[in-house]
Amino acid sequence: MLSKVVCLLTDEVNAFELGVITEVFGMDRREEGLPVYDFSFAAPRPGRVTVHPGLPVEVAHGLEQFAGADLIAIPAGQKFAYRDFPPELLHALREAVARGTKVLSVCTGGFLLAQAGLLDGRRCTTHWMFADRLKREYPRALVEPGVLYVVDGPVLTSAGTASGIDACLALVREEQGSKVANAIARRMVVPPHRDGGQAQYIDRPVRGTCDDDAIARVLAWMQEHLDEDATVEQLAARAHLAPRTFARRFQQETGTTPYQWLLGQRLLLAQQLLEETDATVDAIAARAGFGNAATLRHHFLRRLDTTPNAYRRTFRGPAVGAGR
């Protein structure tokens, strides 16, 4: 069970990334029925640390705070992709992971993990602006620049800034279930998870807003009728547009085709039903518009690199969905 969380502070950590970690793990939400983490900060040496841009913070604990931690979270910071970190910090991180502690980095915080050798042979990611540098400087790291976050064993790495939210919530979901993760997400007013797999990586979501009223009406209808098939011609008729005009405007507004948008929404609904209900995979496939379990399984493997049953076991435990 995730209990003790330590956030590492080094000079010039970024305020937003630090805030992401603190918002998920450092807030007391017991009145809302949510877990309260034993949350603290640690620095390579206790004392004053500067949070970018220019906020002085007094840190009471040194690296001894890593002892007994379930998670060490590392926010990004200024020039992290180019800095040399203290050898004692790198050693402490390696020792912590060897003891079974998970580590999570936001954005360029992954470079600290790379210096510690914790990305060697592991899939990982970082901000797209620094992905090539991470590949070049640490060739043993298996960098995946096109994803929002990656989980490989005890190491979680996330891409730019806001993807740290996705990674933090994914860890909560894995350790404490979708109910807790979803409640924290609602409190933060963010999606509980964005179109993703079994806590290993998430594809970039399609754009969620629509300024075209005609397309917006069709999107609303599609969302309410995910279990129904409709051709481009039928959808265009609902928008009172010619099919070619409809397809062009749909692409402009959503960044994808009607079929791909519908497939993404169906997968999101299937994920939600797998996480939150005991319905059989066949029933979920029908409700989400896939028709049968075999088709659902095909699209899960293609898009999410897992099966519906494996996804359910990951987020709800091995006893759920057995034999379904």
Buried (B, 14 or more C-beta within 10 A) or exposed (E): EBBBBBBBBBBBBBBBBBBBBBBBBBBEBEEEEBBEBEBBBBBBBBEEBBBBEEEEBEBEBBBEBBEEBBBBBBBBBBEBBEBEBEEEBBEBBBBBBEEEBBBBBBBBBBBBBBBBBBBBEBBBBBBEEBBEBBBEBBEEBBBBBEBBBBBBEBBBBBBBBBBBBBBBBBBBBBBBBBBBBBBBBEBBEBBBBBBBBBBBBBBBBBEEEBEBEBBBBBBEBBEEEBBEEBEBEEBBBBBEBEBEEBBEBBBEBBEBEBEBBBBBBBBBBBBBBBBBBEBBBBBBBBBBBBEEBEEBBEBBEEBBEBBBBBBBBBBBEEEBBEEB
